[in-house]
Every structure is written in C-alpha cells, then in structure tokens.
C-alpha cells in the first residue's frame, strides 16, 4: 500500500502545484505514475496526494517521494509566507492546510 497523508482537502490540493489534469496520462490519473515526474510508482515509492473528480471520474493523484516532498515543502512555504500568508498559521498550529502539507512532507521522507 502506498503512503497516504490524511487530511488532504481541496484547499491542500489547491495549494500544491498540481499539473493540468487534462494534460496527464491515464497512468498518472490512475495513480500508477508520478503526477509530476512520470516515474512508475511502486508500493514503496508512492505517496498518495489525494483524490478528486475530473471529467466525471475519480482520479487518484500520487507521486514519488522526491516530487511530493519538494512540492509540499514549496506549497507550505507559500502558504505560510507567500503573498497572502495564512493568518491561522501565524496565530497557532491549528491550520488544517498547514498540518496536511506537513503530513505530506513527512510521508515523503523514507
């Protein structure tokens, strides 16, 4: 079974630089190939990013540990310090989006 980070919401998916789903291969949409790099995923290398609807079907967004970690770290940095920094993150550690991005980073660490 691939590693899954709990709490991946639509807000978390929106924070990540997800490629245009219309341009992804069927293998990427089915979670067999890395969402970002195109590497074939195995049970040991796959990290589940999330699921969403696309063109009337359920797609399974997964990536390799390297790409998930890199993209989640960038998304967390932007979330906390970008043009519109999260006020919840500044006030307390209770931000659901920040927590989920942290879990994706942890899930990508071997």
C-alpha positions, 0 to 999 in steps of 0.5 A: 500500500502506498503512503497516504497523508490524511487530511488532504482537502481541496484547499491542500490540493489547491495549494500544491502545484498540481499539473493540468489534469487534462494534460496527464496520462491515464497512468498518472490519473490512475495513480500508477505514475508520478503526477509530476515526474512520470516515474512508475510508482511502486508500493514503496515509492508512492505517496498518495496526494489525494483524490478528486473528480475530473471529467466525471471520474475519480482520479487518484493523484500520487507521486514519488517521494522526491516530487511530493516532498519538494512540492509540499515543502514549496506549497507550505512555504507559500502558504505560510509566507507567500503573498497572502500568508495564512493568518491561522498559521501565524496565530497557532498550529491549528491550520488544517492546510498547514498540518496536511502539507506537513503530513505530506512532507513527512510521508515523503521522507523514507 
